[in-house]
Every structure is written in C-alpha cells, then in structure tokens.
Amino acid sequence: MSVDNSSSPKTFTVKFNGAPIGSYTFYVEANSPSQYGQLDTAAISFQTESTITSISPISGSVLGGTILTITGTNFSSTKNDQAVKVGKYYCDILTASPT
C-alpha cells in the first residue's frame, strides 16, 4: 500500500480475510522517512471476534450435506471472508451477511 505526501491525515482499511479469532499486531513503516516525516513505529494491535448466537439445525448426517444457518454478530457479507469448520472439515459458504 502506498500513501501520498499531502499534508492531510491518512487513514486506511486493511482487509484481513478469514482471520481466525485472536489478537494481531502490525507495524507501519515508511519507505522514505525523509519524504514522509516521522511515523509512529509502535505496534498497532487489534482484536478479531465474532459472536455466534445460534446454529440450526443442531444435528445432521455424519456423511455431511446438512445446510447450517449460523447466526451472530461481526460476520462479513463477503463469503470468502468466513471460515467455518465442523470437526476437522471446512464448510462451503453458500451466503453471508453481517449477522
């Protein structure tokens, strides 16, 4: 990612696809400190979390194929951002929403 050297404050969004729930730390660095001025090089931390409030149905075939509905908060509306495992198997995501 590149940021220009205009004087306005900078913000950026990082898309952290399919990140497992947990704490993460990243750093901001300048390729050319003399051009962009001083940057705070302290680590920036964030927490990823989602809350599951219900799963239905609560049982299905041991052979797979049961379509699950998982309801909660802090999900993404992009299917590829989700990661769902049942046991040791990842599931295909058919639809996605924030809830």
Sequence and secondary structure as in RCSB ss.txt:
>XXXX:A:sequence
MSVDNSSSPKTFTVKFNGAPIGSYTFYVEANSPSQYGQLDTAAISFQTESTITSISPISGSVLGGTILTITGTNF
SSTKNDQAVKVGKYYCDILTASPT
>XXXX:A:secstr
      SS        TT  SEEEEE    S HHHH     S EEEEE  EEEEEESS   TTS    EEEEES 
 SSGGG   EETTEE         
